[in-house]
Amino acid sequence: MKIIDAHAHLWLNVNTVVDGQSIHPLEPNRSRSMFFGEERQMLPPFMIDGRNSAEVFLSNMDYAQVSAAVVTQEFIDGLQNDYLLTVQERFPHRFFVFGMPDWRREGEFAAEARSLMARGFRGLKVPAARLPKDFLRNADFHQVLSQMEREGVMLGIELHDGDAQTAMMEELIERHPALTIVIGHFGMVTRPGWMSQIRLARHEHVYIESGGITWLFNDEFYPFPSAISAIREAADEVGWEKLMWGSDYPRTITAITYRMSYDFVVKSAELTDEQKRLFLADNARRVFGFDQLEELPYIKNMSE
């Protein structure tokens, strides 16, 4: 099984402002950041230069036998478009990367989105949970979506918790029926009303990825039995062919290893081999168009 991670992050430097608050690495420990007024372990403690690079991620991927990954973006990362294009160019068979205009800039984001598509991004990301709830009805945004639909550019999106935006998403899907949409964070599965987001995947071109699911069930910790139950519940609702695994690397591996972020699925006795294959590999391969996946051998640890 050639595993694909449908939700990860990369950056060369995080130094940004979100909702008027600074997010930046702390000196001298650049694995930690000031995050909305709190000191947070943003990276594993061995990543001491503040860089979350493709090369380090590929080392983790090779070790964990993950053949490919989808790199998304979020405002808290800062805009990483220039760097991610170089990643896509250097490692085309290992990464699918999302571009992201600054959707917060009314009157400017549409031109930026068109520029990103012209530069070669095959997907655009919208962190809708950090935007006003009614942004999904923005006229300029829908003009961008119409172009994305025509050109086969994918929409990646994360929503406000529960059903706060699901009615607007239903309207969006009806207006752009051929647009491929991937909804992140498994509908914020530990929040009330999460299943309303999962049900959006009943539409033909809408999919769900599980980036951050180990973070959302962090209090329970490995092997995350409630996460397995939630995955099964979602599959009963929309079908196994609509769900994809995502790690939310690198923030999640401050608590667990990268392999552990999917190993709880592999080792689960509650899922069939076919269900695991769809969730961990085949669905993402089909949706994101990975066609030349690496065969990665298992390498023994020194402790074995």
Salt bridges, closest charged atoms under 4 A:
GLU27 OE2 - ARG30 NH1 2.79
GLU38 OE1 - ARG40 NH2 2.92
GLU39 OE2 - ARG32 NH1 3.38
ASP49 OD2 - ARG51 NE 3.89
GLU55 OE2 - ARG90 NH1 2.64
ASP62 OD1 - ARG94 NH2 2.95
GLU74 OE2 - ARG130 NE 2.59
ASP77 OD2 - HIS9 ND1 2.69
ASP77 OD1 - ARG251 NH2 2.30
ASP82 OD1 - ARG119 NH2 2.77
ASP102 OD1 - ARG104 NE 2.79
ASP102 OD2 - ARG105 NE 3.53
GLU108 OE1 - ARG105 NH1 3.99
GLU149 OE1 - HIS176 ND1 3.32
GLU158 OE2 - HIS7 ND1 3.73
GLU158 OE2 - LYS125 NZ 3.00
GLU158 OE1 - HIS185 NE2 3.73
ASP161 OD2 - ARG191 NE 3.37
GLU170 OE1 - HIS203 NE2 2.65
GLU171 OE2 - ARG137 NH2 2.74
GLU204 OE1 - HIS205 NE2 3.72
GLU209 OE2 - HIS7 ND1 2.64
GLU237 OE2 - ARG199 NE 2.91
GLU237 OE2 - ARG202 NH2 2.35
ASP248 OD1 - HIS7 NE2 3.20
ASP248 OD1 - HIS9 NE2 3.03
ASP263 OD2 - LYS267 NZ 2.70
GLU270 OE1 - ARG232 NH1 2.91
GLU295 OE1 - LYS2 NZ 3.74
